[in-house]
Amino acid sequence: MRRVLPVLLLLHAPAPLASGTVGVRPLVSASESALAPSRAAAPPAAAGASPHAPAASASEAKSHDAEAPTTPETRDVLLRRVVARVALAQVRKQDAAWHPDQRDCAGLIRFAFRSAYKQVAAERLSTPLWRDGRGRPSDFADAEVLLQQSFQFLGRDDATRESLRTGDVLAFRQEQDAGPIFHLMLVVRPEDRAHAPARVVYHPGEKGAAVRTGVLHHLVTEAPLEWRPVPQNASFLGFFRFKEWMS
């Protein structure tokens, strides 16, 4: 069951919602196969969210990056770059190739990663990217299983936060009467850090909701405590990185 949790803060002062928080205009795209619906997804709204996040279509990203050589040194950069473009594109308009049943926080990560590999290193998709709860290759994994099987814990402190790269993940666990709800946010950080601040991009989990984006630093300083990625927040599980990108 999808559960809706309180939303966070917005920087650019859109009209407040009834709950007293502010809404976020959506985050566009590539392709993920329709898989079993994902379970755990909680929906905060972004701190420092911007309705004008840069976006590029999947075809634009593909044509641009296809020209670059895919040596071991450049493949990592290209994968992260396309993950960022695909995730941010969903803010403007969610790609039709992203199956509606997959539109939650974990689904955004699966979709962005699969899209990036399809464009940059399609041969990797000869086997599934993810692992299921038993550690077996799988096209589908919910938020909890992604963390347990496919991502590596990096830390929870300020130093770890400053070292994050595009494609890394913030993870939260909120206790509910029906059981714990996991929520993931994808990090998008420019290769040139002086160019723009690190952002988070995420789907709040509610059916039909828009993808949202916000500045990571504002999430740290302005969000309700239960959604701050800081050590003092018991609901914050930490920062994680895709295991295949740990080297």
Beta strands, then each sheet from edge to edge (+ up, - down):
strand 1: 130-131
strand 2: 137-138
strand 3: 151-155
strand 4: 169-176
strand 5: 179-188
strand 6: 199-202
strand 7: 212-215
strand 8: 236-242
sheet 1: 1+ 2-
sheet 2: 3+ 8- 4+ 5- 6+ 7-
end
